[in-house]
Amino acid sequence: DGANDVNMIQAADIGIGISGQEGMQAVMASDFAISRFKHLKRLLLVHGHWCYTRLANMVIYFFYKNVAYVNLLFWYQFFCGFTAMTMIDYWLMIFFNLFFTSTPPILFGIFDKDVSAEVLQGVPELYRTGQGKGEYNFLTFWISILDAFYQSLVCFFIPYLAYQDSDVDIFTFGTPLNTVALFTILLHLAIEIKSWTVVHWIIMLGSVALYFIVTLAYSAVCVTCNPPSNPYWILQSQMADPMFYLICTLSTVVALLPRYTFHVLKNSVAPSPLLQGRQLDRMEPSTRDQWIKEWRGFRGGPLVKRYELSDPPSPTRATPVDFFTESLTDADFMGDDNSLNVITDNHHRAVQYDDNLFRKL
């Protein structure tokens, strides 16, 4: 918080300055500035967690998005003799990344909240699901890349098989591919978004509307843009053909099915601590606060070593108030880290203890 700390702040990965009585030199050289030391807890546990998860998800999504779209052009090279010919108009390819799919991932990196601030502060062990110990690692990255390869295969070969042995021109074949890629990439992001807001809905629907408006206008005015094949009136003709809607629906569903199934199985078979934290968010505020308060009572013991969150109690279930205050033993806990485990054998023994005490009285 003083001038003597400036060198240390500049050498650190993240420098935090305290705006206090020692002057403003540390604040001017820091990455983040706070007015009180008590704000450091929220800065670290809440904003630090959100910042890391948002950036990690956004970076992975950008890699996925570009791999999925570029591979559509790669698969086509096997059918055009690697002549660098494209089945999508050049301007539409430029607009795809520049306008149609650029804003949703940016807002995803700004507004997304996987767990609420109340739960992150009440369960500080969730901060451990960050670098090296969380869901954002090399495995997550390569799973997204493999998923991008799979989705590009589906988005290319389903329209290819549908138009096989037909006399459609190159842009009539490429327009459904471009449309399917847009739907797949945006819906993939919709699966990854944890907290939907009005802004998300506006941007998602606006991106789809912008794609059709720009493409329809471009197809109407571009008469001799890329001779001998021109995109003139291509999308208008496609939207009058039922095959176009069938291809878009079938390709999008088949492309996203593995991603959706993966999330369902992961969240059902092996739920992560962050998922269990989101389950707390769905509880009533009073039930959630009591749940966290009870866990803190168990966490205070010196032998508590688990941090994985066990299944939270049902919101409709009566929340216990009394605690069993006897000392905890190693047999009461499993694993190596602190656990959010409230409805345990300790609680059942507490109820039994209270019944015996009531009988004695």
Backbone torsions as a table, in degrees:
resi	resn	phi	psi	omega
1	ASP	NA	11.3	-178.6
2	GLY	-135.6	179.0	-177.7
3	ALA	-66.0	-28.3	-179.6
4	ASN	-72.0	-11.0	-179.6
5	ASP	-96.9	0.4	-174.8
6	VAL	-64.0	-45.0	179.8
7	ASN	-62.0	-39.5	179.1
8	MET	-66.1	-41.3	179.7
9	ILE	-64.5	-41.8	-179.1
10	GLN	-68.9	-27.6	179.4
11	ALA	-83.5	-17.6	-177.2
12	ALA	-77.9	158.3	174.1
13	ASP	-63.6	-45.3	176.5
14	ILE	-129.7	121.1	179.5
15	GLY	-104.7	128.4	-179.7
16	ILE	-116.9	122.9	-179.7
17	GLY	-104.4	141.5	177.8
18	ILE	-100.6	122.5	178.2
19	SER	-84.0	89.0	-175.3
20	GLY	-128.4	-145.9	-174.8
21	GLN	-83.1	-7.7	-176.7
22	GLU	-88.1	5.6	179.8
23	GLY	102.9	-174.9	-175.1
24	MET	-109.8	8.4	-177.2
25	GLN	-63.6	-43.2	-179.5
26	ALA	-65.9	-39.1	-180.0
27	VAL	-65.1	-41.3	-178.9
28	MET	-65.8	-27.3	-179.0
29	ALA	-96.1	-1.2	-172.4
30	SER	-94.1	164.4	173.5
31	ASP	-82.5	-36.1	178.2
32	PHE	-132.1	145.7	179.1
33	ALA	-125.4	133.8	176.5
34	ILE	-128.6	158.3	-176.5
35	SER	-95.6	-20.9	-179.0
36	ARG	-138.9	150.7	177.4
37	PHE	-63.6	-28.6	-178.1
38	LYS	-65.7	-21.5	178.8
39	HIS	-76.2	-9.9	-179.2
40	LEU	-65.5	-32.9	-180.0
41	LYS	-62.1	-49.1	-179.5
42	ARG	-68.8	-37.5	178.2
43	LEU	-60.2	-40.0	-177.0
44	LEU	-81.0	-56.1	-171.2
45	LEU	-73.2	-34.0	-175.0
46	VAL	-99.5	-66.1	-175.4
47	HIS	-69.4	-33.7	175.8
48	GLY	-64.6	-42.3	178.6
49	HIS	-66.4	-47.5	179.4
50	TRP	-60.4	-44.6	-178.0
51	CYS	-60.8	-44.3	-178.0
52	TYR	-66.3	-46.6	-178.5
53	THR	-65.7	-38.7	179.3
54	ARG	-64.8	-48.5	-178.5
55	LEU	-65.0	-42.0	-179.0
56	ALA	-62.8	-46.4	179.9
57	ASN	-66.3	-40.0	-178.5
58	MET	-66.7	-41.8	179.6
59	VAL	-64.7	-45.0	178.6
60	ILE	-61.7	-39.3	-179.3
61	TYR	-67.1	-39.1	178.6
62	PHE	-62.8	-41.8	175.7
63	PHE	-61.7	-46.5	179.7
64	TYR	-58.6	-47.1	-175.0
65	LYS	-60.8	-45.1	-178.2
66	ASN	-71.8	-37.6	177.2
67	VAL	-64.8	-42.9	-178.4
68	ALA	-64.0	-40.1	-176.0
69	TYR	-78.9	-42.8	-178.3
70	VAL	-64.9	-33.3	-179.3
71	ASN	-67.6	-21.5	172.7
72	LEU	-60.3	-41.5	177.3
73	LEU	-70.5	-32.2	-179.2
74	PHE	-67.6	-44.5	-178.9
75	TRP	-64.1	-30.7	-179.5
76	TYR	-69.7	-24.0	-179.0
77	GLN	-64.7	-24.9	176.8
78	PHE	-69.4	-17.2	-177.8
79	PHE	-107.1	-6.2	178.7
80	CYS	-120.0	17.5	176.4
81	GLY	69.3	26.5	-179.9
82	PHE	54.5	43.9	178.9
83	THR	-92.0	7.1	-178.4
84	ALA	65.9	18.3	175.5
85	MET	-75.4	146.0	179.2
86	THR	-119.3	146.9	179.0
87	MET	-94.6	3.9	177.8
88	ILE	-120.2	140.0	-179.7
89	ASP	-59.7	145.1	-174.9
90	TYR	-61.3	-43.1	-178.4
91	TRP	-67.3	-36.4	177.9
92	LEU	-67.6	-34.0	175.2
93	MET	-66.1	-39.0	178.0
94	ILE	-67.0	-43.5	-179.4
95	PHE	-66.0	-26.0	-175.5
96	PHE	-59.4	-49.4	179.6
97	ASN	-84.6	-27.2	-174.9
98	LEU	-79.8	-37.0	-175.6
99	PHE	-122.4	-47.4	-167.3
100	PHE	-72.3	-35.5	-174.5
101	THR	-127.6	23.3	-178.1
102	SER	-93.7	-40.7	-175.0
103	THR	-73.1	-41.7	-178.5
104	PRO	-56.2	-46.5	179.1
105	PRO	-68.1	-28.3	177.2
106	ILE	-66.9	-45.0	176.9
107	LEU	-66.8	-32.0	174.3
108	PHE	-60.1	-38.6	178.5
109	GLY	-78.8	-7.7	-179.5
110	ILE	-104.4	-43.6	-169.3
111	PHE	-104.6	-15.4	-171.9
112	ASP	-67.3	137.4	177.2
113	LYS	-132.7	110.6	-178.7
114	ASP	-74.6	-34.9	178.4
115	VAL	-137.2	146.2	-178.0
116	SER	-69.7	161.4	-179.8
117	ALA	-65.0	-35.1	-179.1
118	GLU	-63.9	-42.2	-179.6
119	VAL	-72.0	-38.7	179.7
120	LEU	-63.3	-36.9	177.3
121	GLN	-78.8	-32.5	179.0
122	GLY	-76.0	-27.0	179.7
123	VAL	-122.8	78.2	-175.4
124	PRO	-64.3	-16.7	178.1
125	GLU	-63.5	-19.5	177.7
126	LEU	-64.1	-20.5	177.9
127	TYR	-65.3	-22.2	179.6
128	ARG	-69.2	-17.6	178.9
129	THR	-81.1	46.3	-179.9
130	GLY	-111.1	-132.7	-173.8
131	GLN	-64.7	127.2	174.7
132	GLY	84.6	-22.6	-176.0
133	LYS	-123.9	0.3	-175.7
134	GLY	-104.6	-156.0	-177.0
135	GLU	-87.2	-4.8	-173.0
136	TYR	-108.6	91.3	-176.0
137	ASN	-144.9	-170.5	-178.2
138	PHE	-63.3	-34.9	179.5
139	LEU	-63.5	-44.4	178.7
140	THR	-62.1	-40.4	179.9
141	PHE	-62.6	-48.5	-176.2
142	TRP	-72.2	-28.4	173.4
143	ILE	-63.9	-40.9	178.3
144	SER	-66.0	-38.8	179.0
145	ILE	-66.6	-43.9	177.3
146	LEU	-63.2	-38.0	176.8
147	ASP	-64.2	-36.1	177.4
148	ALA	-65.1	-41.0	176.5
149	PHE	-61.9	-44.4	179.9
150	TYR	-62.8	-46.3	-178.6
151	GLN	-64.0	-36.7	177.4
152	SER	-65.7	-38.1	176.7
153	LEU	-62.1	-45.0	-179.9
154	VAL	-65.2	-46.6	-177.2
155	CYS	-65.9	-22.0	179.4
156	PHE	-92.6	-47.6	-168.2
157	PHE	-83.5	-23.7	174.0
158	ILE	-67.0	-48.0	173.0
159	PRO	-63.6	-34.7	179.3
160	TYR	-62.6	-45.0	178.9
161	LEU	-68.9	-32.3	-179.9
162	ALA	-68.6	-36.7	-178.4
163	TYR	-99.5	10.1	-179.5
164	GLN	-63.8	141.0	-179.8
165	ASP	62.9	24.8	174.8
166	SER	-109.9	175.0	-176.8
167	ASP	-107.5	27.7	179.7
168	VAL	-71.0	151.1	179.6
169	ASP	-84.6	-177.9	-170.6
170	ILE	-68.2	-39.3	-178.6
171	PHE	-79.4	-25.4	172.9
172	THR	-67.1	-31.1	174.7
173	PHE	-77.5	-34.6	-175.3
174	GLY	-80.9	-26.5	-178.1
175	THR	-63.2	-46.3	175.2
176	PRO	-61.2	-35.1	178.1
177	LEU	-62.5	-43.4	179.3
178	ASN	-65.0	-39.9	179.7
179	THR	-68.5	-43.3	178.8
180	VAL	-63.9	-41.0	178.2
181	ALA	-61.0	-40.1	178.4
182	LEU	-62.4	-49.8	-179.5
183	PHE	-62.1	-42.4	-177.5
184	THR	-65.5	-45.1	-177.3
185	ILE	-67.4	-40.5	179.9
186	LEU	-71.7	-39.7	178.7
187	LEU	-71.3	-30.3	172.3
188	HIS	-60.1	-42.8	176.3
189	LEU	-65.8	-36.7	178.8
190	ALA	-62.3	-33.7	177.1
191	ILE	-68.1	-34.3	-176.5
192	GLU	-81.2	-21.0	-178.7
193	ILE	-68.8	130.5	-178.1
194	LYS	-94.8	-30.3	-177.7
195	SER	-132.8	107.8	-179.1
196	TRP	-83.6	137.2	175.1
197	THR	-126.9	174.4	177.6
198	VAL	-62.4	-35.0	179.4
199	VAL	-62.9	-41.0	178.4
200	HIS	-60.5	-45.7	-179.4
201	TRP	-62.6	-43.1	-178.6
202	ILE	-63.5	-43.7	-177.3
203	ILE	-70.2	-41.5	179.9
204	MET	-62.5	-52.4	179.7
205	LEU	-67.1	-34.5	178.0
206	GLY	-66.1	-35.3	178.2
207	SER	-65.4	-41.7	178.2
208	VAL	-65.8	-45.0	179.2
209	ALA	-63.0	-40.9	179.1
210	LEU	-62.9	-37.9	179.6
211	TYR	-61.4	-48.1	-177.1
212	PHE	-70.6	-37.3	-179.8
213	ILE	-65.3	-48.8	-178.3
214	VAL	-65.8	-43.2	-178.2
215	THR	-67.4	-41.2	177.8
216	LEU	-64.1	-42.9	179.2
217	ALA	-66.1	-41.7	179.9
218	TYR	-65.8	-40.2	178.9
219	SER	-68.2	-23.9	-178.8
220	ALA	-82.7	-29.8	-175.2
221	VAL	-103.5	-17.8	-176.3
222	CYS	-87.8	89.5	-177.7
223	VAL	-87.4	-45.1	-179.1
224	THR	-130.4	54.2	-178.8
225	CYS	-81.2	-43.4	-176.6
226	ASN	-132.4	69.9	179.6
227	PRO	-66.8	151.8	2.1
228	PRO	-80.8	-15.5	177.6
229	SER	-97.3	127.0	-177.4
230	ASN	-125.9	147.0	-178.8
231	PRO	-82.6	20.9	-175.4
232	TYR	-64.8	121.8	173.7
233	TRP	61.4	24.7	-177.8
234	ILE	-72.3	-53.4	-176.8
235	LEU	-65.3	-34.4	177.4
236	GLN	-61.0	-41.0	178.9
237	SER	-70.5	-37.3	179.8
238	GLN	-65.2	-41.3	-178.6
239	MET	-69.6	-13.2	174.0
240	ALA	-90.5	-2.9	-177.7
241	ASP	-106.5	122.9	178.9
242	PRO	-60.7	-26.4	179.2
243	MET	-60.8	-32.8	-179.9
244	PHE	-61.7	-46.2	-178.6
245	TYR	-70.0	-35.9	178.2
246	LEU	-65.0	-43.6	179.6
247	ILE	-63.8	-44.6	-178.8
248	CYS	-63.0	-42.3	-178.7
249	THR	-69.5	-50.0	-176.6
250	LEU	-64.3	-44.6	-177.9
251	SER	-65.1	-41.1	-178.8
252	THR	-65.7	-43.4	-179.1
253	VAL	-65.5	-46.1	-179.0
254	VAL	-66.0	-35.8	-178.9
255	ALA	-69.2	-36.9	-175.4
256	LEU	-92.0	-9.9	-176.3
257	LEU	-60.3	-45.8	178.6
258	PRO	-62.2	-40.5	179.2
259	ARG	-62.9	-44.3	180.0
260	TYR	-66.1	-42.8	178.5
261	THR	-63.6	-38.9	178.6
262	PHE	-60.6	-44.7	179.7
263	HIS	-65.9	-39.9	-179.6
264	VAL	-64.1	-46.7	-179.7
265	LEU	-66.3	-42.4	-179.4
266	LYS	-64.1	-41.7	-178.1
267	ASN	-76.6	-18.9	-179.7
268	SER	-94.4	-43.5	-175.7
269	VAL	-82.9	-47.3	-176.2
270	ALA	-133.5	74.0	-179.1
271	PRO	-65.3	137.3	-179.5
272	SER	-80.2	163.8	175.3
273	PRO	-58.5	-33.9	179.2
274	LEU	-67.0	-38.0	177.0
275	LEU	-64.3	-41.6	178.1
276	GLN	-67.5	-30.6	172.9
277	GLY	-65.7	-37.0	176.5
278	ARG	-68.2	-28.8	174.7
279	GLN	-64.9	-33.9	174.7
280	LEU	-64.0	-35.9	-180.0
281	ASP	-64.2	-26.6	-179.4
282	ARG	-81.5	-5.9	177.7
283	MET	-79.9	165.6	170.5
284	GLU	-64.1	144.2	-177.6
285	PRO	-54.7	-40.8	-179.4
286	SER	-66.6	-41.7	178.6
287	THR	-65.9	-41.7	179.3
288	ARG	-63.9	-43.6	-179.5
289	ASP	-65.7	-39.0	178.0
290	GLN	-67.3	-37.3	179.0
291	TRP	-61.5	-47.2	179.8
292	ILE	-66.9	-37.9	-179.9
293	LYS	-63.2	-41.7	179.1
294	GLU	-65.5	-41.4	179.3
295	TRP	-62.0	-37.0	178.6
296	ARG	-62.9	-33.3	177.0
297	GLY	-63.5	-38.9	177.2
298	PHE	-75.8	-30.3	-176.4
299	ARG	-69.0	-22.9	-175.9
300	GLY	-67.6	-18.2	-179.9
301	GLY	-68.2	147.5	-176.4
302	PRO	-72.4	-15.9	-175.2
303	LEU	-99.6	5.7	178.2
304	VAL	-78.0	121.4	-171.4
305	LYS	-130.1	-0.4	-179.4
306	ARG	-98.5	149.2	173.2
307	TYR	-122.4	-11.9	178.6
308	GLU	-63.5	137.5	-176.8
309	LEU	-83.4	127.8	174.4
310	SER	-81.1	171.5	-177.3
311	ASP	-61.1	125.8	-179.5
312	PRO	-70.5	154.4	-179.8
313	PRO	-68.3	158.6	179.3
314	SER	-65.7	140.5	179.2
315	PRO	-61.8	-22.6	-178.9
316	THR	-87.5	-6.6	-178.4
317	ARG	-84.4	141.8	-179.8
318	ALA	-62.6	129.9	-177.7
319	THR	-86.5	125.4	-178.9
320	PRO	-69.2	149.2	-178.5
321	VAL	-112.3	-43.3	-177.7
322	ASP	-78.2	151.4	-179.2
323	PHE	-119.2	149.7	172.7
324	PHE	-89.1	116.0	-167.2
325	THR	-96.0	8.7	179.4
326	GLU	-71.0	158.7	-177.9
327	SER	-66.0	145.6	-177.5
328	LEU	-87.6	151.1	178.4
329	THR	-117.7	169.6	-179.9
330	ASP	-62.3	-28.8	-178.2
331	ALA	-70.3	-17.6	-178.7
332	ASP	-75.8	-15.5	-175.0
333	PHE	-131.3	155.3	178.8
334	MET	-128.9	149.0	177.2
335	GLY	94.6	-166.4	-173.2
336	ASP	-116.9	-7.2	-172.5
337	ASP	-128.1	175.1	-179.8
338	ASN	-69.9	146.9	-176.7
339	SER	-126.5	142.9	172.0
340	LEU	-91.0	74.6	-170.8
341	ASN	-123.0	96.2	-173.6
342	VAL	-96.4	-48.9	-178.8
343	ILE	-84.2	84.5	-174.8
344	THR	-126.0	-176.7	177.6
345	ASP	-62.1	-28.2	178.4
346	ASN	-61.4	-39.5	179.5
347	HIS	-66.6	-41.0	179.3
348	HIS	-65.0	-38.1	177.1
349	ARG	-68.6	-29.9	177.3
350	ALA	-66.4	-41.1	177.9
351	VAL	-63.2	-43.5	178.4
352	GLN	-62.4	-38.8	179.0
353	TYR	-63.0	-43.3	179.6
354	ASP	-65.0	-37.0	177.7
355	ASP	-64.5	-43.9	178.7
356	ASN	-63.2	-40.7	178.8
357	LEU	-63.9	-38.3	179.2
358	PHE	-65.6	-38.4	179.0
359	ARG	-65.3	-38.9	179.4
360	LYS	-64.7	-39.1	178.5
361	LEU	-68.5	NA	NA
